[in-house]
């Protein structure tokens, strides 16, 4: 899975692209389709967990899942 983490500050906007290996979920073909319900469901769950990790950092942090593979 690859996603972008957007970290906004008062002066500039930074983007970080990282890769996370998820071992608790088996890959299914539907996860490769960004328009599928399966993609959106897992992307929302992963994004929420990543945003939770960064909740104590000042400013607005947003995590967006780009793909599962």
Order of alpha helices (4+ residues) and beta strands (2+ residues): beta-beta-alpha-beta
